[in-house]
Amino acid sequence: MDTDSAIIWIVSSKTGCVIVAWFACSGWTRYPARGMPNEAVSVVLRRLAQDPWRNIVRRWNWKSAITSALIRAAIYFTVNLTSGKSAAIGAMQAEFLWRFAVAGFLGSIIQSLRKAEPVWQATIITSVALPVLNHVIEFTVHTLRGTPHLKTSFTISVAFTVIAMLFNTYAMRRGAMIIGKDGRPLWRDLLDMPRLIGGFLLWIFRLQRSPQNL
């Protein structure tokens, strides 16, 4: 799963900084990806760079593509509805099309990094570097097409991204939302969502109650 903020939001929001710091520097390292060998972040990145066709394009994560595109398209439709149904549908279609394509590639990168250690390095990549690229594309697409309420739509989208990206990584490290030989049917992932979301929220709550984990 795709995915999951722009660096502008992280810099401007104390909450964003704290969340990223929690995942990057805390006890999340105590929960390694199940049943998978550990790899260094540098090894994973080198493999992706050496053969992007095989390791990114051919492993396009359709689960991340579908879920991310549907959620973001709904955001743009809802926000732009005040400008008329036609404007809302246009913004929704533009967001869905580009997001469906790109989110699958970002999901494949996140899936590769779910094995990587140290966890804080992988988390910085998935929660900062990838979202920055993601939102640069998003802003460019909607600026060029003239989306009416771009500022509001973009702000909501960015605010949603940090949590979405971090949850994506959290879920993938537990075997959900991945494709390929280690994957499972999407309906199984969706059935498991309540448990994953609950565990994700409880983990954040534990960090709030135990700052020594930072």
N, C-alpha and C positions, 0 to 999 in steps of 0.2 A: 503494500500500500504506500498508493502514492503518495510520496510524497512526499497536517500537518502546519518562518517570517523573514521578511526583508530585514536587512541589518539596520535600516532606519528605525523600524519598530523596536528592535532589540535595544538600540541606543536610547530611544526616547521613553521606553517603558520599563520601570523598575521591575514590574511583574515579569516581563519578558526576560530581563537579565537574570532574575532569580531562577526562573524555570530552566533556562539554558544552563546556568551554573549548577543547578541540582543534577541534571542529567549528565553533565560533562564531568563533574568532579566528585560526585557522591557515591553512595553505596550501590548504585545501579550496577556497578561492576561485580556485585555479588550474585547477579542473575545472568550468567552466560547463556548464549543460545544453546538450546537443548540438543544434545546428540550430535554436535558439530565440532570439528577440530578448530582450534584457535588459529587465526592468521594475523600477521601484522598489518596494520592499515596501509603501510607503504607497499607491501606485497600485493594487496588487493588493488590499490590504485595503479600500480605498475601493470598488472595484468589487464585492467580495464583499458589503459592507455595503449598498450601494445596491440590489442586486438578488440577494438570497440565493436566491430561488426558481430563477432561471436559472443562477446561478453555483455554487450548492452543492447544492440539492435535485435539480435535473434532471441534475446531473453526479455524482450519487451513485456512488461508486467501488465497484462490485460485487467487484472483485478484492481490495481491501482488506477489504471486509466478510467475504468468505468465508474468506480466510486468517487474519485476526485472530480471527474467531469460532471457528474450528476449534481454533486453538492455545490460546486462553484457556479454551474449554470443556474441553479436555483437561486443562489445569492444575487446574481446579476439580474435575473428576471424579476425578483421581488423588489429590489431597490429601484429599478428603472420603470416599474409599472406606473408610477405617478406621471411619467412622461407619455403614457399611452401604451396600448397593447402592442402596437407595431414596434415601438422602440424597445420595449421589454423583450420581445421575442428575438429581435435582432441582436441585442446584447447577449441574450442567453445562447443563441446559436453560435455566435463568434467565440464565446467563452468555452462552450462545449467542444467545438471542433479543434481548437488549438490545444486545449487542456487534455483532451482524449489522446492526442498524439504524444505530447511532451510528457505527461504524467506517467505514461507507460515506461518511458526511458528512465525517468527519475526513479521510478519504482524498482527498476532492474538494478540501478546503482545502490539503492538502499538495501535491496535484498542481498547484494554481494557484500555490503559492509556490515550486515547483521552478524557476521562471524568475526569481525575484525576487533583486534585489541591493540593498544589500550582503548577501552570503550569511550573515554572522553574525547579522543581524537575523532573516532567515527561519528560520535554524536555532534561534534562541532561541524563536521562536513554535512551531515544530514539536516541539522537544525539551523545552520547559518549559510553555508556556501550554496547548497542546492536551492534553498528558498530565495536567495538573492537572484540567482539565475532565473528561477521560476517567475518572480515578480517583475523582473526587467522585461521578459517576454510579454507577460500579461499587460503591463502598462503600455508597452509599444503597440500591441494589437488593438487595444481599446482607444488609444489616442488616435491612431491612424483611421479607425472607423468612426470616430466621433461619438462614442458612447456617452449619453446625456449626463448621467450622474456618476461619472467616473471616480471622482474623489471619494464619495461615500462607498461605492461598490468596492473600490480598491482598498480602502481602509478596513472594511469588514473582512475582505479576503485575506489581507495581510495579518490581521489580528487572529484569524482562524488558523493560519499556517503553522506557527510554532508548535501549537498543541497537536495539530494533525501530523506533522512530520515526526515529532517525538513519539506520538502514539503508534504511528506506522512502524517505526523502528522497534518499539516495545513489543508490538504484536508479532512482527516478523521474527524476532528473537525467540518467540514462543510458538513458532510454527504456523502462524496464521498469515493470510494474505500474501503467500508466496506461490510461485508457479514452478513447474518443472518436476523433477523426480521427488523432491521433498514436499511438494505442494499437495493440496487436497481440494475437493470440490468447494466452490464458492459458498454453497448453501451451508456447508459445515463451518466455514469461517464466520458466516453471518449468525449462525446459531450460537457460536462461541463468543460473539461480541459482548453480551452483557457481562460475562465473567471477565473478559479482558478489560473492558472499561472500568469495571469495579476494582480490579487489581491495580490498574493504572492510577485511579483516583486515591486508592488506599496508600499506594506507594508515595504519592505526593504528600498525603496527609502525614505519613510517618516522618517524612523529611521536615515538615513544619513542626512536628512535635519533638523531633530529635535533631537540632541543628548541628550536633557534633558529627553527623554523617556527612556534612558538606566537606 
